[in-house]
Amino acid sequence: MLAVVTENGTGIVSPSILKRAGATIPVSSSLMCTTTAWTSDHSQLYLAVASNIKRYTISEGLLEEIYSGPDTITCLALTDKGDRVFFAVGNEVHMLDCTRNTSAMLDASKMPIFALTFSNDSSLLASVLVYHLTLSSQTMLQGLPGAKVSCCIFHRHTSTRLLLGIERRVLIYDVTKPSGPSKTVELRGSSGCVVAIGSSPFSKTLIAVAVSNGDVALIDLNKEYEILRVVNLKKALTTLSFNGDGSCLYLGTRDGMLLTLDLRAPEKEPKAIMVGD
């Protein structure tokens, strides 16, 4: 399932629907939010709006508020089973245990947190700090510039490889050696900032990077000249995700469209799907 967040609400759609001619994605104003996170089986969607967290169960159409706090939540991340929700407020990361209805705060970072991500086995949680949840310890990433970390993901095929988007750069860390990035990819030709990074489910070395000015960079992490191709979609971009088999990218635009870019023919115009009314 795919969740598409807009200013007017959230739309939930099966990727198979997107292949139909004239497909549109309706949004529900009751699912208004600023950030979301799926459970691993896509049966439930967690949504944060302002200082609240809600849980939406797809099969029942059931929306429940599970947390309400005093401060604005900037990002969410879930463990595999969805039994623990981690969220950021300012420079703090909080943990909500949904099975016991308890919460706790992890050690705070020195910088505001705008992105959180889990490793494949849910043992590592990362932002500007890497939290080793099984060991109850944390590690500070060294060599970070002072600018905002706009997005971060763990690599899909290498659980200790962390990718962070900062301004027009992608920093790659081996979290077992956090003294500095193992590689930095500069997007020198782009005028915007990195807004999203995706790791291909098909290729072990391919990642895709969306830049706010409309650039989509395809990068091979194992090549000396990492950037394979840059396509400009002439739309301000807000997010990016690979589809299930890695053959195309879903990209959100600031003007309310979902674009599907075929990676087998990236020079072709992407298919545009209207989101909302």
C-alpha positions as CSV (number, residue, x, y, z in Angstrom):
1,M,0.0,0.0,0.0
2,L,1.0,3.6,-0.6
3,A,0.2,6.5,1.6
4,V,0.2,10.0,0.0
5,V,0.2,12.9,2.4
6,T,-1.1,16.3,1.3
7,E,-2.1,19.5,3.1
8,N,-5.7,18.5,2.9
9,G,-5.4,14.9,4.1
10,T,-3.9,11.5,3.3
11,G,-4.7,9.1,0.5
12,I,-4.1,5.4,0.7
13,V,-4.0,3.4,-2.5
14,S,-2.7,0.0,-3.8
15,P,0.1,0.4,-6.3
16,S,-1.8,-1.7,-8.8
17,I,-4.4,1.1,-9.0
18,L,-1.8,3.5,-10.2
19,K,-1.3,1.5,-13.4
20,R,-4.8,2.2,-14.6
21,A,-5.4,5.0,-17.2
22,G,-7.0,8.1,-15.6
23,A,-6.2,6.9,-12.0
24,T,-6.6,9.4,-9.2
25,I,-5.9,9.2,-5.5
26,P,-8.7,10.5,-3.2
27,V,-7.6,11.9,0.1
28,S,-9.4,11.8,3.5
29,S,-9.4,14.9,5.6
30,S,-9.8,12.7,8.7
31,L,-6.3,11.5,8.1
32,M,-4.7,14.9,8.1
33,C,-1.1,14.7,9.2
34,T,2.4,15.9,8.6
35,T,4.3,12.6,8.7
36,T,3.5,8.9,8.6
37,A,4.9,5.4,9.1
38,W,3.7,2.0,8.1
39,T,3.8,-1.2,10.0
40,S,5.9,-3.8,8.1
41,D,2.8,-5.7,6.9
42,H,1.1,-2.5,5.8
43,S,-2.0,-3.3,7.9
44,Q,-1.7,-0.1,10.0
45,L,-0.6,3.4,9.3
46,Y,0.6,5.7,12.0
47,L,0.1,9.4,11.5
48,A,1.5,12.5,13.4
49,V,-0.2,15.8,13.3
50,A,1.0,18.7,15.5
51,S,1.6,17.0,18.9
52,N,-0.6,13.9,18.4
53,I,-0.1,10.4,17.0
54,K,-3.0,8.4,15.6
55,R,-3.2,4.8,14.3
56,Y,-5.3,3.9,11.3
57,T,-6.2,0.2,10.9
58,I,-6.8,-0.4,7.1
59,S,-9.1,-3.5,7.3
60,E,-11.4,-1.9,9.9
61,G,-11.2,1.8,8.8
62,L,-10.5,2.5,12.5
63,L,-8.7,5.7,13.5
64,E,-7.4,5.9,17.1
65,E,-5.5,8.5,18.9
66,I,-2.6,6.8,20.8
67,Y,-0.6,9.7,22.0
68,S,-1.1,13.4,22.8
69,G,1.8,15.6,24.0
70,P,2.7,19.3,24.4
71,D,5.1,19.7,21.5
72,T,5.2,19.4,17.7
73,I,6.3,16.0,16.4
74,T,8.6,16.2,13.4
75,C,9.1,12.6,12.4
76,L,8.1,9.0,13.1
77,A,9.6,5.5,12.9
78,L,8.2,2.1,13.8
79,T,9.7,-1.2,14.8
80,D,8.9,-4.2,12.5
81,K,5.8,-5.3,14.5
82,G,4.6,-1.7,15.1
83,D,4.7,-2.4,18.9
84,R,7.0,0.6,19.5
85,V,6.7,4.0,18.0
86,F,9.7,6.4,18.0
87,F,9.2,10.0,17.3
88,A,11.2,13.3,17.5
89,V,10.3,16.5,19.3
90,G,12.9,19.2,18.8
91,N,16.2,17.5,19.6
92,E,14.7,14.7,21.6
93,V,13.6,11.2,20.6
94,H,10.8,9.5,22.5
95,M,9.6,5.9,22.5
96,L,6.0,4.9,22.9
97,D,5.3,1.3,23.8
98,C,1.9,0.5,22.3
99,T,1.6,-2.8,24.1
100,R,2.1,-1.3,27.6
101,N,0.9,2.2,26.9
102,T,4.1,3.6,28.3
103,S,6.6,6.1,27.0
104,A,10.3,7.0,27.5
105,M,12.8,9.5,26.2
106,L,16.1,8.5,24.6
107,D,19.3,10.6,25.0
108,A,18.9,13.9,23.2
109,S,21.1,15.1,20.4
110,K,22.7,18.5,20.0
111,M,20.8,19.3,16.8
112,P,17.0,19.4,16.0
113,I,15.8,16.1,14.5
114,F,13.7,16.0,11.3
115,A,14.2,12.4,10.2
116,L,14.3,9.0,11.8
117,T,15.0,5.6,10.3
118,F,15.3,1.9,11.4
119,S,17.7,-0.7,10.2
120,N,16.2,-3.8,8.6
121,D,16.2,-5.8,11.9
122,S,15.0,-2.8,14.0
123,S,18.1,-3.0,16.2
124,L,19.4,0.4,15.1
125,L,17.5,3.7,15.1
126,A,19.3,6.6,13.5
127,S,19.0,10.4,13.1
128,V,22.1,12.4,13.9
129,L,22.7,9.9,16.6
130,V,22.6,6.1,16.1
131,Y,20.7,4.3,18.9
132,H,21.7,0.7,19.5
133,L,18.4,-0.4,21.0
134,T,19.4,-4.0,21.9
135,L,22.5,-2.6,23.8
136,S,20.8,0.5,25.2
137,S,23.6,2.7,23.9
138,Q,24.1,5.4,21.3
139,T,26.8,6.7,19.1
140,M,27.2,10.2,17.7
141,L,28.0,10.5,14.0
142,Q,31.2,12.5,13.5
143,G,31.9,14.8,10.6
144,L,28.4,16.0,10.0
145,P,28.1,19.6,8.7
146,G,26.0,21.9,10.8
147,A,23.1,22.0,8.3
148,K,19.8,20.3,8.7
149,V,19.6,16.5,8.1
150,S,16.5,16.6,5.9
151,C,16.2,12.8,5.4
152,C,17.9,9.6,6.3
153,I,17.5,5.9,5.5
154,F,19.4,2.7,6.3
155,H,20.4,0.9,3.1
156,R,18.0,-1.9,2.2
157,H,20.7,-4.5,1.6
158,T,23.4,-3.4,4.0
159,S,22.0,-2.9,7.5
160,T,25.0,-0.9,8.8
161,R,25.1,1.5,5.9
162,L,23.3,4.8,6.7
163,L,22.5,7.5,4.1
164,L,21.8,11.1,5.1
165,G,20.6,14.0,2.9
166,I,22.1,17.3,3.8
167,E,21.6,20.3,1.5
168,R,22.9,19.1,-1.9
169,R,24.9,16.2,-0.5
170,V,24.3,12.6,0.4
171,L,26.6,11.3,3.2
172,I,27.1,7.6,3.5
173,Y,28.2,6.2,6.9
174,D,29.2,2.8,8.1
175,V,27.6,3.0,11.6
176,T,30.2,0.6,13.0
177,K,32.8,3.3,12.1
178,P,31.1,6.6,12.9
179,S,34.2,8.8,12.9
180,G,33.2,10.2,9.6
181,P,31.3,9.5,6.4
182,S,32.8,6.7,4.2
183,K,31.6,8.5,1.1
184,T,30.0,11.9,0.2
185,V,28.1,12.4,-3.1
186,E,27.9,16.0,-4.1
187,L,24.9,17.0,-6.3
188,R,26.7,20.0,-7.7
189,G,24.4,20.7,-10.6
190,S,21.3,20.9,-8.5
191,S,20.0,24.2,-7.1
192,G,17.7,22.7,-4.4
193,C,18.1,20.5,-1.4
194,V,17.8,16.8,-1.0
195,V,14.3,15.9,0.2
196,A,14.3,12.1,0.0
197,I,16.5,9.1,-0.6
198,G,15.5,5.6,-1.7
199,S,17.3,2.3,-1.8
200,S,16.5,0.0,-4.7
201,P,14.9,-3.4,-3.7
202,F,16.4,-4.9,-6.9
203,S,19.9,-3.6,-7.1
204,K,22.3,-3.8,-4.1
205,T,24.2,-0.7,-5.1
206,L,21.5,1.7,-6.7
207,I,20.0,4.5,-4.8
208,A,17.8,7.4,-6.0
209,V,17.8,10.9,-4.6
210,A,15.1,13.5,-5.0
211,V,16.0,17.2,-4.9
212,S,13.5,20.0,-4.2
213,N,14.2,21.7,-7.6
214,G,13.0,18.6,-9.5
215,D,16.2,16.7,-10.0
216,V,16.2,12.9,-9.6
217,A,19.7,11.5,-9.3
218,L,20.4,7.8,-9.8
219,I,23.6,6.8,-8.0
220,D,25.6,3.6,-7.9
221,L,27.4,3.5,-4.6
222,N,30.1,1.1,-5.9
223,K,31.2,3.1,-8.9
224,E,34.0,5.7,-8.8
225,Y,31.8,8.2,-10.6
226,E,28.7,7.5,-8.5
227,I,26.1,9.6,-10.3
228,L,24.7,7.5,-13.2
229,R,22.1,9.9,-14.4
230,V,20.2,13.1,-13.3
231,V,16.7,13.7,-14.7
232,N,14.9,17.0,-14.1
233,L,11.2,16.5,-13.8
234,K,10.4,20.3,-13.9
235,K,8.4,20.0,-10.7
236,A,9.2,20.9,-7.2
237,L,9.6,17.5,-5.4
238,T,8.8,16.6,-1.8
239,T,9.3,12.8,-1.6
240,L,10.5,9.7,-3.4
241,S,10.0,5.9,-3.1
242,F,10.9,2.8,-5.1
243,N,8.0,0.5,-6.1
244,G,8.1,-3.1,-5.0
245,D,10.3,-4.5,-7.8
246,G,12.5,-1.5,-8.2
247,S,11.4,-0.8,-11.8
248,C,10.0,2.7,-11.2
249,L,10.0,5.6,-8.7
250,Y,7.0,7.3,-7.1
251,L,7.6,11.0,-6.6
252,G,5.5,13.5,-4.8
253,T,5.3,17.1,-6.1
254,R,4.6,20.3,-4.2
255,D,1.6,21.1,-6.5
256,G,-0.3,17.9,-5.5
257,M,0.7,15.3,-8.1
258,L,2.2,11.8,-7.8
259,L,4.7,11.0,-10.6
260,T,5.8,7.6,-11.6
261,L,9.2,7.5,-13.3
262,D,10.0,4.3,-15.3
263,L,13.6,3.5,-14.6
264,R,13.8,1.4,-17.7
265,A,13.2,4.5,-19.8
266,P,13.9,7.5,-17.5
267,E,14.1,9.8,-20.5
268,K,10.3,9.4,-21.0
269,E,7.8,11.8,-19.5
270,P,6.7,10.4,-16.1
271,K,3.1,9.4,-15.6
272,A,1.2,12.1,-13.6
273,I,-1.6,11.1,-11.2
274,M,-3.8,13.7,-9.5
275,V,-4.0,13.5,-5.8
276,G,-7.2,14.8,-4.2
277,D,-9.9,16.8,-5.8
